[in-house]
């Protein structure tokens, strides 16, 4: 068993840490739906969207 810390990766877009549980360890972003898509814009995508429900 590998220590879970060995799976910790740093997001290439926002520098958040995330767990890459994939075998290929090919993930580069904390979330493909946010930083993955927003990487081109080089913007922080963790802001809460739709705050008004
Ligand atoms: Zn990120």
mmCIF file of the protein (N, C-alpha, C, O) and its ligand, coordinates in Angstrom:
data_MODEL
# 
_entry.id   MODEL 
# 
loop_
_entity.id 
_entity.type 
_entity.pdbx_number_of_molecules 
1 polymer     1 
2 non-polymer 1 
# 
_entity_poly.entity_id                      1 
_entity_poly.type                           'polypeptide(L)' 
_entity_poly.nstd_linkage                   no 
_entity_poly.nstd_monomer                   no 
_entity_poly.pdbx_seq_one_letter_code       
;(UNK)(UNK)(UNK)(UNK)(UNK)(UNK)(UNK)(UNK)(UNK)(UNK)(UNK)(UNK)(UNK)(UNK)(UNK)(UNK)
(UNK)(UNK)(UNK)(UNK)(UNK)(UNK)(UNK)(UNK)(UNK)(UNK)(UNK)(UNK)(UNK)(UNK)(UNK)(UNK)
(UNK)(UNK)(UNK)(UNK)(UNK)(UNK)(UNK)(UNK)(UNK)(UNK)(UNK)(UNK)(UNK)(UNK)(UNK)(UNK)
(UNK)(UNK)(UNK)(UNK)(UNK)
;
_entity_poly.pdbx_seq_one_letter_code_can   XXXXXXXXXXXXXXXXXXXXXXXXXXXXXXXXXXXXXXXXXXXXXXXXXXXXX 
_entity_poly.pdbx_strand_id                 A 
# 
loop_
_entity_poly_seq.entity_id 
_entity_poly_seq.num 
_entity_poly_seq.mon_id 
_entity_poly_seq.hetero 
1 1  UNK n 
1 2  UNK n 
1 3  UNK n 
1 4  UNK n 
1 5  UNK n 
1 6  UNK n 
1 7  UNK n 
1 8  UNK n 
1 9  UNK n 
1 10 UNK n 
1 11 UNK n 
1 12 UNK n 
1 13 UNK n 
1 14 UNK n 
1 15 UNK n 
1 16 UNK n 
1 17 UNK n 
1 18 UNK n 
1 19 UNK n 
1 20 UNK n 
1 21 UNK n 
1 22 UNK n 
1 23 UNK n 
1 24 UNK n 
1 25 UNK n 
1 26 UNK n 
1 27 UNK n 
1 28 UNK n 
1 29 UNK n 
1 30 UNK n 
1 31 UNK n 
1 32 UNK n 
1 33 UNK n 
1 34 UNK n 
1 35 UNK n 
1 36 UNK n 
1 37 UNK n 
1 38 UNK n 
1 39 UNK n 
1 40 UNK n 
1 41 UNK n 
1 42 UNK n 
1 43 UNK n 
1 44 UNK n 
1 45 UNK n 
1 46 UNK n 
1 47 UNK n 
1 48 UNK n 
1 49 UNK n 
1 50 UNK n 
1 51 UNK n 
1 52 UNK n 
1 53 UNK n 
# 
loop_
_struct_asym.id 
_struct_asym.entity_id 
A 1 
B 2 
# 
loop_
_chem_comp.id 
_chem_comp.type 
_chem_comp.mon_nstd_flag 
UNK 'L-peptide linking' . 
ZN  non-polymer         . 
# 
_pdbx_entity_nonpoly.entity_id   2 
_pdbx_entity_nonpoly.name        ? 
_pdbx_entity_nonpoly.comp_id     ZN 
# 
_pdbx_nonpoly_scheme.asym_id         B 
_pdbx_nonpoly_scheme.entity_id       2 
_pdbx_nonpoly_scheme.mon_id          ZN 
_pdbx_nonpoly_scheme.ndb_seq_num     1 
_pdbx_nonpoly_scheme.pdb_seq_num     101 
_pdbx_nonpoly_scheme.auth_seq_num    101 
_pdbx_nonpoly_scheme.pdb_mon_id      ZN 
_pdbx_nonpoly_scheme.auth_mon_id     ZN 
_pdbx_nonpoly_scheme.pdb_strand_id   A 
_pdbx_nonpoly_scheme.pdb_ins_code    . 
# 
loop_
_atom_site.group_PDB 
_atom_site.id 
_atom_site.type_symbol 
_atom_site.label_atom_id 
_atom_site.label_alt_id 
_atom_site.label_comp_id 
_atom_site.label_asym_id 
_atom_site.label_entity_id 
_atom_site.label_seq_id 
_atom_site.pdbx_PDB_ins_code 
_atom_site.Cartn_x 
_atom_site.Cartn_y 
_atom_site.Cartn_z 
_atom_site.occupancy 
_atom_site.B_iso_or_equiv 
_atom_site.pdbx_formal_charge 
_atom_site.auth_seq_id 
_atom_site.auth_comp_id 
_atom_site.auth_asym_id 
_atom_site.auth_atom_id 
_atom_site.pdbx_PDB_model_num 
ATOM   1   N  N  . UNK A 1 1  ? 0.834   -1.208 0.000   1.00 0.00 ? 1   UNK A N  1 
ATOM   2   C  CA . UNK A 1 1  ? 0.000   0.000  0.000   1.00 0.00 ? 1   UNK A CA 1 
ATOM   3   C  C  . UNK A 1 1  ? 0.859   1.244  0.000   1.00 0.00 ? 1   UNK A C  1 
ATOM   4   O  O  . UNK A 1 1  ? 1.815   1.365  0.767   1.00 0.00 ? 1   UNK A O  1 
ATOM   5   N  N  . UNK A 1 2  ? 0.509   2.147  -0.856  1.00 0.00 ? 2   UNK A N  1 
ATOM   6   C  CA . UNK A 1 2  ? 1.235   3.410  -0.891  1.00 0.00 ? 2   UNK A CA 1 
ATOM   7   C  C  . UNK A 1 2  ? 0.598   4.406  0.057   1.00 0.00 ? 2   UNK A C  1 
ATOM   8   O  O  . UNK A 1 2  ? -0.624  4.447  0.195   1.00 0.00 ? 2   UNK A O  1 
ATOM   9   N  N  . UNK A 1 3  ? 1.418   5.204  0.707   1.00 0.00 ? 3   UNK A N  1 
ATOM   10  C  CA . UNK A 1 3  ? 0.850   6.274  1.524   1.00 0.00 ? 3   UNK A CA 1 
ATOM   11  C  C  . UNK A 1 3  ? 0.055   7.219  0.659   1.00 0.00 ? 3   UNK A C  1 
ATOM   12  O  O  . UNK A 1 3  ? 0.452   7.540  -0.461  1.00 0.00 ? 3   UNK A O  1 
ATOM   13  N  N  . UNK A 1 4  ? -1.059  7.659  1.180   1.00 0.00 ? 4   UNK A N  1 
ATOM   14  C  CA . UNK A 1 4  ? -1.959  8.477  0.366   1.00 0.00 ? 4   UNK A CA 1 
ATOM   15  C  C  . UNK A 1 4  ? -1.303  9.786  -0.033  1.00 0.00 ? 4   UNK A C  1 
ATOM   16  O  O  . UNK A 1 4  ? -1.680  10.398 -1.032  1.00 0.00 ? 4   UNK A O  1 
ATOM   17  N  N  . UNK A 1 5  ? -0.324  10.212 0.744   1.00 0.00 ? 5   UNK A N  1 
ATOM   18  C  CA . UNK A 1 5  ? 0.336   11.474 0.406   1.00 0.00 ? 5   UNK A CA 1 
ATOM   19  C  C  . UNK A 1 5  ? 1.077   11.380 -0.917  1.00 0.00 ? 5   UNK A C  1 
ATOM   20  O  O  . UNK A 1 5  ? 1.338   12.396 -1.561  1.00 0.00 ? 5   UNK A O  1 
ATOM   21  N  N  . UNK A 1 6  ? 1.415   10.169 -1.321  1.00 0.00 ? 6   UNK A N  1 
ATOM   22  C  CA . UNK A 1 6  ? 2.122   10.003 -2.588  1.00 0.00 ? 6   UNK A CA 1 
ATOM   23  C  C  . UNK A 1 6  ? 1.203   10.306 -3.760  1.00 0.00 ? 6   UNK A C  1 
ATOM   24  O  O  . UNK A 1 6  ? 1.657   10.469 -4.892  1.00 0.00 ? 6   UNK A O  1 
ATOM   25  N  N  . UNK A 1 7  ? -0.074  10.381 -3.481  1.00 0.00 ? 7   UNK A N  1 
ATOM   26  C  CA . UNK A 1 7  ? -1.037  10.649 -4.549  1.00 0.00 ? 7   UNK A CA 1 
ATOM   27  C  C  . UNK A 1 7  ? -1.420  12.122 -4.621  1.00 0.00 ? 7   UNK A C  1 
ATOM   28  O  O  . UNK A 1 7  ? -2.196  12.545 -5.478  1.00 0.00 ? 7   UNK A O  1 
ATOM   29  N  N  . UNK A 1 8  ? -0.858  12.880 -3.705  1.00 0.00 ? 8   UNK A N  1 
ATOM   30  C  CA . UNK A 1 8  ? -1.198  14.300 -3.691  1.00 0.00 ? 8   UNK A CA 1 
ATOM   31  C  C  . UNK A 1 8  ? -0.490  15.020 -4.831  1.00 0.00 ? 8   UNK A C  1 
ATOM   32  O  O  . UNK A 1 8  ? 0.725   14.917 -5.004  1.00 0.00 ? 8   UNK A O  1 
ATOM   33  N  N  . UNK A 1 9  ? -1.284  15.748 -5.599  1.00 0.00 ? 9   UNK A N  1 
ATOM   34  C  CA . UNK A 1 9  ? -0.740  16.519 -6.713  1.00 0.00 ? 9   UNK A CA 1 
ATOM   35  C  C  . UNK A 1 9  ? -1.119  17.976 -6.530  1.00 0.00 ? 9   UNK A C  1 
ATOM   36  O  O  . UNK A 1 9  ? -2.091  18.305 -5.852  1.00 0.00 ? 9   UNK A O  1 
ATOM   37  N  N  . UNK A 1 10 ? -0.345  18.824 -7.139  1.00 0.00 ? 10  UNK A N  1 
ATOM   38  C  CA . UNK A 1 10 ? -0.681  20.238 -7.067  1.00 0.00 ? 10  UNK A CA 1 
ATOM   39  C  C  . UNK A 1 10 ? -1.309  20.678 -8.373  1.00 0.00 ? 10  UNK A C  1 
ATOM   40  O  O  . UNK A 1 10 ? -0.780  20.414 -9.453  1.00 0.00 ? 10  UNK A O  1 
ATOM   41  N  N  . UNK A 1 11 ? -2.432  21.347 -8.266  1.00 0.00 ? 11  UNK A N  1 
ATOM   42  C  CA . UNK A 1 11 ? -3.141  21.796 -9.458  1.00 0.00 ? 11  UNK A CA 1 
ATOM   43  C  C  . UNK A 1 11 ? -2.263  22.781 -10.232 1.00 0.00 ? 11  UNK A C  1 
ATOM   44  O  O  . UNK A 1 11 ? -1.653  23.684 -9.660  1.00 0.00 ? 11  UNK A O  1 
ATOM   45  N  N  . UNK A 1 12 ? -2.220  22.578 -11.541 1.00 0.00 ? 12  UNK A N  1 
ATOM   46  C  CA . UNK A 1 12 ? -1.388  23.442 -12.373 1.00 0.00 ? 12  UNK A CA 1 
ATOM   47  C  C  . UNK A 1 12 ? -2.019  24.795 -12.629 1.00 0.00 ? 12  UNK A C  1 
ATOM   48  O  O  . UNK A 1 12 ? -1.376  25.698 -13.165 1.00 0.00 ? 12  UNK A O  1 
ATOM   49  N  N  . UNK A 1 13 ? -3.270  24.935 -12.248 1.00 0.00 ? 13  UNK A N  1 
ATOM   50  C  CA . UNK A 1 13 ? -3.981  26.178 -12.530 1.00 0.00 ? 13  UNK A CA 1 
ATOM   51  C  C  . UNK A 1 13 ? -4.138  27.051 -11.282 1.00 0.00 ? 13  UNK A C  1 
ATOM   52  O  O  . UNK A 1 13 ? -3.924  28.262 -11.339 1.00 0.00 ? 13  UNK A O  1 
ATOM   53  N  N  . UNK A 1 14 ? -4.510  26.438 -10.160 1.00 0.00 ? 14  UNK A N  1 
ATOM   54  C  CA . UNK A 1 14 ? -4.801  27.234 -8.970  1.00 0.00 ? 14  UNK A CA 1 
ATOM   55  C  C  . UNK A 1 14 ? -3.914  26.862 -7.786  1.00 0.00 ? 14  UNK A C  1 
ATOM   56  O  O  . UNK A 1 14 ? -4.011  27.466 -6.718  1.00 0.00 ? 14  UNK A O  1 
ATOM   57  N  N  . UNK A 1 15 ? -3.051  25.867 -7.977  1.00 0.00 ? 15  UNK A N  1 
ATOM   58  C  CA . UNK A 1 15 ? -2.115  25.455 -6.932  1.00 0.00 ? 15  UNK A CA 1 
ATOM   59  C  C  . UNK A 1 15 ? -2.797  24.763 -5.753  1.00 0.00 ? 15  UNK A C  1 
ATOM   60  O  O  . UNK A 1 15 ? -2.161  24.518 -4.728  1.00 0.00 ? 15  UNK A O  1 
ATOM   61  N  N  . UNK A 1 16 ? -4.044  24.455 -5.887  1.00 0.00 ? 16  UNK A N  1 
ATOM   62  C  CA . UNK A 1 16 ? -4.687  23.644 -4.860  1.00 0.00 ? 16  UNK A CA 1 
ATOM   63  C  C  . UNK A 1 16 ? -4.110  22.250 -4.919  1.00 0.00 ? 16  UNK A C  1 
ATOM   64  O  O  . UNK A 1 16 ? -3.598  21.806 -5.946  1.00 0.00 ? 16  UNK A O  1 
ATOM   65  N  N  . UNK A 1 17 ? -4.207  21.566 -3.783  1.00 0.00 ? 17  UNK A N  1 
ATOM   66  C  CA . UNK A 1 17 ? -3.766  20.184 -3.754  1.00 0.00 ? 17  UNK A CA 1 
ATOM   67  C  C  . UNK A 1 17 ? -4.961  19.270 -3.962  1.00 0.00 ? 17  UNK A C  1 
ATOM   68  O  O  . UNK A 1 17 ? -6.058  19.530 -3.466  1.00 0.00 ? 17  UNK A O  1 
ATOM   69  N  N  . UNK A 1 18 ? -4.731  18.198 -4.702  1.00 0.00 ? 18  UNK A N  1 
ATOM   70  C  CA . UNK A 1 18 ? -5.810  17.233 -4.909  1.00 0.00 ? 18  UNK A CA 1 
ATOM   71  C  C  . UNK A 1 18 ? -5.232  15.837 -4.947  1.00 0.00 ? 18  UNK A C  1 
ATOM   72  O  O  . UNK A 1 18 ? -4.026  15.657 -5.119  1.00 0.00 ? 18  UNK A O  1 
ATOM   73  N  N  . UNK A 1 19 ? -6.090  14.852 -4.786  1.00 0.00 ? 19  UNK A N  1 
ATOM   74  C  CA . UNK A 1 19 ? -5.657  13.467 -4.820  1.00 0.00 ? 19  UNK A CA 1 
ATOM   75  C  C  . UNK A 1 19 ? -5.858  12.893 -6.214  1.00 0.00 ? 19  UNK A C  1 
ATOM   76  O  O  . UNK A 1 19 ? -6.968  12.887 -6.747  1.00 0.00 ? 19  UNK A O  1 
ATOM   77  N  N  . UNK A 1 20 ? -4.785  12.421 -6.783  1.00 0.00 ? 20  UNK A N  1 
ATOM   78  C  CA . UNK A 1 20 ? -4.890  11.779 -8.085  1.00 0.00 ? 20  UNK A CA 1 
ATOM   79  C  C  . UNK A 1 20 ? -4.959  10.279 -7.874  1.00 0.00 ? 20  UNK A C  1 
ATOM   80  O  O  . UNK A 1 20 ? -3.942  9.623  -7.646  1.00 0.00 ? 20  UNK A O  1 
ATOM   81  N  N  . UNK A 1 21 ? -6.147  9.751  -7.951  1.00 0.00 ? 21  UNK A N  1 
ATOM   82  C  CA . UNK A 1 21 ? -6.353  8.332  -7.690  1.00 0.00 ? 21  UNK A CA 1 
ATOM   83  C  C  . UNK A 1 21 ? -6.336  7.501  -8.968  1.00 0.00 ? 21  UNK A C  1 
ATOM   84  O  O  . UNK A 1 21 ? -6.586  6.296  -8.948  1.00 0.00 ? 21  UNK A O  1 
ATOM   85  N  N  . UNK A 1 22 ? -6.037  8.165  -10.074 1.00 0.00 ? 22  UNK A N  1 
ATOM   86  C  CA . UNK A 1 22 ? -5.991  7.426  -11.328 1.00 0.00 ? 22  UNK A CA 1 
ATOM   87  C  C  . UNK A 1 22 ? -4.667  6.676  -11.453 1.00 0.00 ? 22  UNK A C  1 
ATOM   88  O  O  . UNK A 1 22 ? -3.659  7.089  -10.880 1.00 0.00 ? 22  UNK A O  1 
ATOM   89  N  N  . UNK A 1 23 ? -4.673  5.614  -12.176 1.00 0.00 ? 23  UNK A N  1 
ATOM   90  C  CA . UNK A 1 23 ? -3.451  4.827  -12.349 1.00 0.00 ? 23  UNK A CA 1 
ATOM   91  C  C  . UNK A 1 23 ? -2.392  5.589  -13.125 1.00 0.00 ? 23  UNK A C  1 
ATOM   92  O  O  . UNK A 1 23 ? -1.200  5.503  -12.831 1.00 0.00 ? 23  UNK A O  1 
ATOM   93  N  N  . UNK A 1 24 ? -2.839  6.319  -14.101 1.00 0.00 ? 24  UNK A N  1 
ATOM   94  C  CA . UNK A 1 24 ? -1.887  6.981  -14.992 1.00 0.00 ? 24  UNK A CA 1 
ATOM   95  C  C  . UNK A 1 24 ? -1.287  8.232  -14.373 1.00 0.00 ? 24  UNK A C  1 
ATOM   96  O  O  . UNK A 1 24 ? -0.287  8.763  -14.855 1.00 0.00 ? 24  UNK A O  1 
ATOM   97  N  N  . UNK A 1 25 ? -1.917  8.696  -13.289 1.00 0.00 ? 25  UNK A N  1 
ATOM   98  C  CA . UNK A 1 25 ? -1.450  9.925  -12.639 1.00 0.00 ? 25  UNK A CA 1 
ATOM   99  C  C  . UNK A 1 25 ? -1.284  11.049 -13.652 1.00 0.00 ? 25  UNK A C  1 
ATOM   100 O  O  . UNK A 1 25 ? -0.310  11.802 -13.624 1.00 0.00 ? 25  UNK A O  1 
ATOM   101 N  N  . UNK A 1 26 ? -2.258  11.139 -14.542 1.00 0.00 ? 26  UNK A N  1 
ATOM   102 C  CA . UNK A 1 26 ? -2.165  12.118 -15.621 1.00 0.00 ? 26  UNK A CA 1 
ATOM   103 C  C  . UNK A 1 26 ? -2.935  13.394 -15.315 1.00 0.00 ? 26  UNK A C  1 
ATOM   104 O  O  . UNK A 1 26 ? -2.927  14.344 -16.098 1.00 0.00 ? 26  UNK A O  1 
ATOM   105 N  N  . UNK A 1 27 ? -3.595  13.400 -14.170 1.00 0.00 ? 27  UNK A N  1 
ATOM   106 C  CA . UNK A 1 27 ? -4.357  14.594 -13.836 1.00 0.00 ? 27  UNK A CA 1 
ATOM   107 C  C  . UNK A 1 27 ? -3.420  15.750 -13.552 1.00 0.00 ? 27  UNK A C  1 
ATOM   108 O  O  . UNK A 1 27 ? -2.361  15.575 -12.950 1.00 0.00 ? 27  UNK A O  1 
ATOM   109 N  N  . UNK A 1 28 ? -3.818  16.926 -13.991 1.00 0.00 ? 28  UNK A N  1 
ATOM   110 C  CA . UNK A 1 28 ? -3.002  18.107 -13.761 1.00 0.00 ? 28  UNK A CA 1 
ATOM   111 C  C  . UNK A 1 28 ? -3.756  19.176 -12.992 1.00 0.00 ? 28  UNK A C  1 
ATOM   112 O  O  . UNK A 1 28 ? -3.179  20.155 -12.517 1.00 0.00 ? 28  UNK A O  1 
ATOM   113 N  N  . UNK A 1 29 ? -5.062  18.964 -12.882 1.00 0.00 ? 29  UNK A N  1 
ATOM   114 C  CA . UNK A 1 29 ? -5.884  19.981 -12.230 1.00 0.00 ? 29  UNK A CA 1 
ATOM   115 C  C  . UNK A 1 29 ? -6.718  19.358 -11.122 1.00 0.00 ? 29  UNK A C  1 
ATOM   116 O  O  . UNK A 1 29 ? -7.014  18.164 -11.140 1.00 0.00 ? 29  UNK A O  1 
ATOM   117 N  N  . UNK A 1 30 ? -7.087  20.186 -10.166 1.00 0.00 ? 30  UNK A N  1 
ATOM   118 C  CA . UNK A 1 30 ? -7.894  19.693 -9.052  1.00 0.00 ? 30  UNK A CA 1 
ATOM   119 C  C  . UNK A 1 30 ? -9.238  19.214 -9.565  1.00 0.00 ? 30  UNK A C  1 
ATOM   120 O  O  . UNK A 1 30 ? -9.830  18.292 -9.005  1.00 0.00 ? 30  UNK A O  1 
ATOM   121 N  N  . UNK A 1 31 ? -9.719  19.837 -10.624 1.00 0.00 ? 31  UNK A N  1 
ATOM   122 C  CA . UNK A 1 31 ? -10.992 19.436 -11.212 1.00 0.00 ? 31  UNK A CA 1 
ATOM   123 C  C  . UNK A 1 31 ? -11.001 19.741 -12.693 1.00 0.00 ? 31  UNK A C  1 
ATOM   124 O  O  . UNK A 1 31 ? -10.751 20.872 -13.110 1.00 0.00 ? 31  UNK A O  1 
ATOM   125 N  N  . UNK A 1 32 ? -11.289 18.729 -13.480 1.00 0.00 ? 32  UNK A N  1 
ATOM   126 C  CA . UNK A 1 32 ? -11.347 18.940 -14.927 1.00 0.00 ? 32  UNK A CA 1 
ATOM   127 C  C  . UNK A 1 32 ? -12.488 19.879 -15.297 1.00 0.00 ? 32  UNK A C  1 
ATOM   128 O  O  . UNK A 1 32 ? -12.438 20.571 -16.313 1.00 0.00 ? 32  UNK A O  1 
ATOM   129 N  N  . UNK A 1 33 ? -13.529 19.891 -14.444 1.00 0.00 ? 33  UNK A N  1 
ATOM   130 C  CA . UNK A 1 33 ? -14.703 20.698 -14.745 1.00 0.00 ? 33  UNK A CA 1 
ATOM   131 C  C  . UNK A 1 33 ? -14.461 22.179 -14.452 1.00 0.00 ? 33  UNK A C  1 
ATOM   132 O  O  . UNK A 1 33 ? -15.180 23.046 -14.948 1.00 0.00 ? 33  UNK A O  1 
ATOM   133 N  N  . UNK A 1 34 ? -13.457 22.450 -13.653 1.00 0.00 ? 34  UNK A N  1 
ATOM   134 C  CA . UNK A 1 34 ? -13.203 23.847 -13.309 1.00 0.00 ? 34  UNK A CA 1 
ATOM   135 C  C  . UNK A 1 34 ? -11.854 24.287 -13.865 1.00 0.00 ? 34  UNK A C  1 
ATOM   136 O  O  . UNK A 1 34 ? -11.798 24.994 -14.871 1.00 0.00 ? 34  UNK A O  1 
ATOM   137 N  N  . UNK A 1 35 ? -10.796 23.883 -13.233 1.00 0.00 ? 35  UNK A N  1 
ATOM   138 C  CA . UNK A 1 35 ? -9.468  24.304 -13.672 1.00 0.00 ? 35  UNK A CA 1 
ATOM   139 C  C  . UNK A 1 35 ? -9.096  23.670 -15.010 1.00 0.00 ? 35  UNK A C  1 
ATOM   140 O  O  . UNK A 1 35 ? -8.386  24.285 -15.805 1.00 0.00 ? 35  UNK A O  1 
ATOM   141 N  N  . UNK A 1 36 ? -9.555  22.475 -15.263 1.00 0.00 ? 36  UNK A N  1 
ATOM   142 C  CA . UNK A 1 36 ? -9.252  21.797 -16.522 1.00 0.00 ? 36  UNK A CA 1 
ATOM   143 C  C  . UNK A 1 36 ? -9.741  22.607 -17.695 1.00 0.00 ? 36  UNK A C  1 
ATOM   144 O  O  . UNK A 1 36 ? -9.029  22.813 -18.678 1.00 0.00 ? 36  UNK A O  1 
ATOM   145 N  N  . UNK A 1 37 ? -10.969 23.060 -17.572 1.00 0.00 ? 37  UNK A N  1 
ATOM   146 C  CA . UNK A 1 37 ? -11.557 23.848 -18.648 1.00 0.00 ? 37  UNK A CA 1 
ATOM   147 C  C  . UNK A 1 37 ? -11.102 25.293 -18.606 1.00 0.00 ? 37  UNK A C  1 
ATOM   148 O  O  . UNK A 1 37 ? -11.057 25.971 -19.632 1.00 0.00 ? 37  UNK A O  1 
ATOM   149 N  N  . UNK A 1 38 ? -10.767 25.755 -17.425 1.00 0.00 ? 38  UNK A N  1 
ATOM   150 C  CA . UNK A 1 38 ? -10.430 27.169 -17.284 1.00 0.00 ? 38  UNK A CA 1 
ATOM   151 C  C  . UNK A 1 38 ? -8.949  27.454 -17.421 1.00 0.00 ? 38  UNK A C  1 
ATOM   152 O  O  . UNK A 1 38 ? -8.529  28.609 -17.355 1.00 0.00 ? 38  UNK A O  1 
ATOM   153 N  N  . UNK A 1 39 ? -8.150  26.406 -17.613 1.00 0.00 ? 39  UNK A N  1 
ATOM   154 C  CA . UNK A 1 39 ? -6.706  26.586 -17.673 1.00 0.00 ? 39  UNK A CA 1 
ATOM   155 C  C  . UNK A 1 39 ? -6.298  27.576 -18.755 1.00 0.00 ? 39  UNK A C  1 
ATOM   156 O  O  . UNK A 1 39 ? -5.339  28.331 -18.594 1.00 0.00 ? 39  UNK A O  1 
ATOM   157 N  N  . UNK A 1 40 ? -7.027  27.562 -19.842 1.00 0.00 ? 40  UNK A N  1 
ATOM   158 C  CA . UNK A 1 40 ? -6.682  28.449 -20.947 1.00 0.00 ? 40  UNK A CA 1 
ATOM   159 C  C  . UNK A 1 40 ? -6.829  29.912 -20.545 1.00 0.00 ? 40  UNK A C  1 
ATOM   160 O  O  . UNK A 1 40 ? -6.077  30.782 -20.985 1.00 0.00 ? 40  UNK A O  1 
ATOM   161 N  N  . UNK A 1 41 ? -7.803  30.146 -19.711 1.00 0.00 ? 41  UNK A N  1 
ATOM   162 C  CA . UNK A 1 41 ? -8.091  31.518 -19.315 1.00 0.00 ? 41  UNK A CA 1 
ATOM   163 C  C  . UNK A 1 41 ? -7.179  31.970 -18.178 1.00 0.00 ? 41  UNK A C  1 
ATOM   164 O  O  . UNK A 1 41 ? -7.109  33.157 -17.860 1.00 0.00 ? 41  UNK A O  1 
ATOM   165 N  N  . UNK A 1 42 ? -6.474  31.000 -17.565 1.00 0.00 ? 42  UNK A N  1 
ATOM   166 C  CA . UNK A 1 42 ? -5.566  31.338 -16.474 1.00 0.00 ? 42  UNK A CA 1 
ATOM   167 C  C  . UNK A 1 42 ? -6.274  32.114 -15.374 1.00 0.00 ? 42  UNK A C  1 
ATOM   168 O  O  . UNK A 1 42 ? -5.733  33.066 -14.812 1.00 0.00 ? 42  UNK A O  1 
ATOM   169 N  N  . UNK A 1 43 ? -7.460  31.696 -15.089 1.00 0.00 ? 43  UNK A N  1 
ATOM   170 C  CA . UNK A 1 43 ? -8.214  32.373 -14.045 1.00 0.00 ? 43  UNK A CA 1 
ATOM   171 C  C  . UNK A 1 43 ? -8.585  31.416 -12.932 1.00 0.00 ? 43  UNK A C  1 
ATOM   172 O  O  . UNK A 1 43 ? -8.593  30.199 -13.115 1.00 0.00 ? 43  UNK A O  1 
ATOM   173 N  N  . UNK A 1 44 ? -8.889  31.975 -11.787 1.00 0.00 ? 44  UNK A N  1 
ATOM   174 C  CA . UNK A 1 44 ? -9.270  31.162 -10.648 1.00 0.00 ? 44  UNK A CA 1 
ATOM   175 C  C  . UNK A 1 44 ? -10.744 30.803 -10.739 1.00 0.00 ? 44  UNK A C  1 
ATOM   176 O  O  . UNK A 1 44 ? -11.612 31.675 -10.769 1.00 0.00 ? 44  UNK A O  1 
ATOM   177 N  N  . UNK A 1 45 ? -11.007 29.523 -10.781 1.00 0.00 ? 45  UNK A N  1 
ATOM   178 C  CA . UNK A 1 45 ? -12.370 29.079 -11.020 1.00 0.00 ? 45  UNK A CA 1 
ATOM   179 C  C  . UNK A 1 45 ? -13.037 28.477 -9.793  1.00 0.00 ? 45  UNK A C  1 
ATOM   180 O  O  . UNK A 1 45 ? -14.041 27.771 -9.885  1.00 0.00 ? 45  UNK A O  1 
ATOM   181 N  N  . UNK A 1 46 ? -12.450 28.777 -8.645  1.00 0.00 ? 46  UNK A N  1 
ATOM   182 C  CA . UNK A 1 46 ? -13.048 28.210 -7.436  1.00 0.00 ? 46  UNK A CA 1 
ATOM   183 C  C  . UNK A 1 46 ? -14.066 29.142 -6.806  1.00 0.00 ? 46  UNK A C  1 
ATOM   184 O  O  . UNK A 1 46 ? -14.675 28.811 -5.789  1.00 0.00 ? 46  UNK A O  1 
ATOM   185 N  N  . UNK A 1 47 ? -14.247 30.279 -7.394  1.00 0.00 ? 47  UNK A N  1 
ATOM   186 C  CA . UNK A 1 47 ? -15.252 31.195 -6.859  1.00 0.00 ? 47  UNK A CA 1 
ATOM   187 C  C  . UNK A 1 47 ? -16.624 30.549 -6.937  1.00 0.00 ? 47  UNK A C  1 
ATOM   188 O  O  . UNK A 1 47 ? -16.940 29.848 -7.899  1.00 0.00 ? 47  UNK A O  1 
ATOM   189 N  N  . UNK A 1 48 ? -17.394 30.779 -5.968  1.00 0.00 ? 48  UNK A N  1 
ATOM   190 C  CA . UNK A 1 48 ? -18.729 30.184 -5.924  1.00 0.00 ? 48  UNK A CA 1 
ATOM   191 C  C  . UNK A 1 48 ? -19.602 30.817 -7.000  1.00 0.00 ? 48  UNK A C  1 
ATOM   192 O  O  . UNK A 1 48 ? -19.789 32.032 -7.063  1.00 0.00 ? 48  UNK A O  1 
ATOM   193 N  N  . UNK A 1 49 ? -20.121 29.939 -7.832  1.00 0.00 ? 49  UNK A N  1 
ATOM   194 C  CA . UNK A 1 49 ? -20.994 30.433 -8.885  1.00 0.00 ? 49  UNK A CA 1 
ATOM   195 C  C  . UNK A 1 49 ? -22.450 30.184 -8.499  1.00 0.00 ? 49  UNK A C  1 
ATOM   196 O  O  . UNK A 1 49 ? -22.742 29.225 -7.785  1.00 0.00 ? 49  UNK A O  1 
ATOM   197 N  N  . UNK A 1 50 ? -23.335 31.005 -8.946  1.00 0.00 ? 50  UNK A N  1 
ATOM   198 C  CA . UNK A 1 50 ? -24.754 30.839 -8.657  1.00 0.00 ? 50  UNK A CA 1 
ATOM   199 C  C  . UNK A 1 50 ? -25.018 31.011 -7.175  1.00 0.00 ? 50  UNK A C  1 
ATOM   200 O  O  . UNK A 1 50 ? -25.733 30.212 -6.569  1.00 0.00 ? 50  UNK A O  1 
ATOM   201 N  N  . UNK A 1 51 ? -24.455 32.032 -6.598  1.00 0.00 ? 51  UNK A N  1 
ATOM   202 C  CA . UNK A 1 51 ? -24.605 32.252 -5.163  1.00 0.00 ? 51  UNK A CA 1 
ATOM   203 C  C  . UNK A 1 51 ? -26.053 32.488 -4.770  1.00 0.00 ? 51  UNK A C  1 
ATOM   204 O  O  . UNK A 1 51 ? -26.438 32.330 -3.611  1.00 0.00 ? 51  UNK A O  1 
ATOM   205 N  N  . UNK A 1 52 ? -26.837 32.867 -5.756  1.00 0.00 ? 52  UNK A N  1 
ATOM   206 C  CA . UNK A 1 52 ? -28.255 33.120 -5.455  1.00 0.00 ? 52  UNK A CA 1 
ATOM   207 C  C  . UNK A 1 52 ? -29.107 31.895 -5.710  1.00 0.00 ? 52  UNK A C  1 
ATOM   208 O  O  . UNK A 1 52 ? -30.258 31.989 -6.134  1.00 0.00 ? 52  UNK A O  1 
ATOM   209 N  N  . UNK A 1 53 ? -28.512 30.738 -5.441  1.00 0.00 ? 53  UNK A N  1 
ATOM   210 C  CA . UNK A 1 53 ? -29.213 29.481 -5.568  1.00 0.00 ? 53  UNK A CA 1 
ATOM   211 C  C  . UNK A 1 53 ? -29.501 29.136 -7.010  1.00 0.00 ? 53  UNK A C  1 
ATOM   212 O  O  . UNK A 1 53 ? -30.094 28.094 -7.289  1.00 0.00 ? 53  UNK A O  1 
HETATM 213 ZN ZN . ZN  B 2 .  ? -7.305  23.920 -9.549  1.00 0.00 ? 101 ZN  A ZN 1 
# 
